[in-house]
Amino acid sequence: MSVVVAVKDTDRVWVACDSQTTGGYTKRTITNKNNYKISKPDKEKETIIGVVGYAKLTNIIKVEDSFVDELTKLKDSLDFKYVVKTIVPNMFSLCKDNELITKVKDQESYSMNGGITFAHKNKLFMIESDGYVIEIDDYCADGSGHKLALGYLNQHSDENKKDMAIKAVKSACENDLFVNYPIIVMNTFDDEILIIEK
């Protein structure tokens, strides 16, 4: 299981996650950078994507070079419409190509095997497993420990934004069986990666 937390700052978004994976009755702490639950596409240093759900979905998202076309980057025009009309269909296509999509029983719709937090520059979106997009104005949390993380964020929204993201994940690590240290922290402004052991 997982927790991914994102907090908007003035000129960037801070994104933090835990490092535990769970399968059946076993758990594993992931410390290799290739397996972090949050990552930046190789050609988009101002984008961070966080994934909760199937670990394979994290792998597939992580090896994509880009999610935003060059013209949109040049015009700095990524918005809600672009995420809905371009990013979401691309995510579903990736999921379909890699057998990470499930047909919803008794419906003509499909679901991705996970949820996605998408941050670009100072914009933040949650993409639900059914493709529903929520544009976030302040902060969000997804995954197993999201209720604990949101509880912290709701009580401390006046703090330093980086600290908010870290402490929200800490709250989940200390109280949810499926979430654990180390905490990985990135932002959409620079290449800094923080690793918080405890």
Backbone hydrogen bonds, N-H to C=O, Kabsch-Sander energy under -0.5 kcal/mol:
donor,donor_aa,acceptor,acceptor_aa,energy
4,V,142,D,-2.3
5,V,16,A,-3.1
6,A,140,C,-2.3
7,V,14,W,-2.8
8,K,138,D,-3.1
9,D,12,R,-3.3
14,W,7,V,-2.9
15,V,186,M,-2.8
16,A,5,V,-2.9
17,C,184,I,-2.0
18,D,3,V,-1.4
19,S,180,N,-2.6
21,T,28,R,-3.0
23,G,26,T,-2.5
26,T,23,G,-2.1
28,R,21,T,-2.5
30,I,19,S,-3.4
30,I,28,R,-0.6
31,T,29,T,-0.5
35,N,32,N,-2.5
36,Y,33,K,-1.2
39,S,49,I,-1.7
42,D,64,E,-0.5
43,K,65,D,-2.6
44,E,41,P,-1.9
47,T,44,E,-1.4
48,I,119,A,-2.6
49,I,39,S,-2.7
50,G,117,T,-2.7
51,V,37,K,-2.2
52,V,115,G,-2.3
54,Y,113,N,-2.5
57,L,54,Y,-0.7
58,T,54,Y,-1.1
59,N,55,A,-1.9
60,I,56,K,-2.3
61,I,57,L,-2.5
62,K,58,T,-2.5
63,V,59,N,-1.4
64,E,61,I,-1.3
73,K,69,D,-2.0
74,L,70,E,-2.9
75,K,71,L,-2.6
76,D,72,T,-0.7
76,D,73,K,-0.5
77,S,72,T,-2.1
83,V,79,D,-2.2
84,V,80,F,-2.6
85,K,81,K,-2.9
86,T,82,Y,-2.4
87,I,82,Y,-1.5
88,V,83,V,-2.7
90,N,86,T,-1.8
91,M,87,I,-2.5
92,F,88,V,-2.6
93,S,89,P,-2.3
94,L,90,N,-2.4
95,C,91,M,-2.4
96,K,92,F,-2.8
97,D,93,S,-2.7
98,N,94,L,-1.2
99,E,96,K,-1.4
100,L,95,C,-3.4
102,T,111,S,-2.8
104,V,109,S,-2.7
107,Q,104,V,-1.9
111,S,102,T,-2.5
112,M,129,S,-3.2
113,N,100,L,-1.7
114,G,112,M,-1.1
115,G,52,V,-2.1
116,I,127,I,-2.5
117,T,50,G,-2.8
118,F,116,I,-0.5
118,F,125,F,-3.1
119,A,48,I,-2.9
119,A,117,T,-0.5
120,H,123,K,-2.3
121,K,46,E,-2.8
123,K,120,H,-2.6
125,F,118,F,-2.5
126,M,134,I,-2.6
127,I,116,I,-3.5
128,E,126,M,-0.6
128,E,132,Y,-3.0
131,G,128,E,-2.2
134,I,126,M,-2.6
136,I,124,L,-2.7
136,I,134,I,-0.5
140,C,6,A,-2.3
142,D,4,V,-2.2
144,S,2,S,-1.5
145,G,2,S,-1.0
146,H,143,G,-1.8
149,A,145,G,-2.2
150,L,146,H,-2.9
151,G,147,K,-2.0
152,Y,148,L,-1.9
153,L,149,A,-2.6
154,N,150,L,-3.0
155,Q,151,G,-1.2
155,Q,152,Y,-0.5
156,H,152,Y,-1.3
159,E,156,H,-1.7
164,M,160,N,-2.3
165,A,161,K,-2.0
166,I,162,K,-2.1
167,K,163,D,-3.1
168,A,164,M,-2.2
169,V,165,A,-1.7
170,K,166,I,-2.4
171,S,167,K,-2.2
172,A,168,A,-1.5
173,C,169,V,-2.8
174,E,170,K,-2.4
175,N,171,S,-0.6
175,N,172,A,-0.8
176,D,172,A,-2.2
179,V,176,D,-1.5
183,I,196,I,-2.7
184,I,17,C,-2.3
185,V,194,L,-2.4
186,M,15,V,-2.7
187,N,192,E,-0.5
188,T,13,V,-1.4
194,L,185,V,-2.5
196,I,183,I,-2.8
197,E,195,I,-0.7
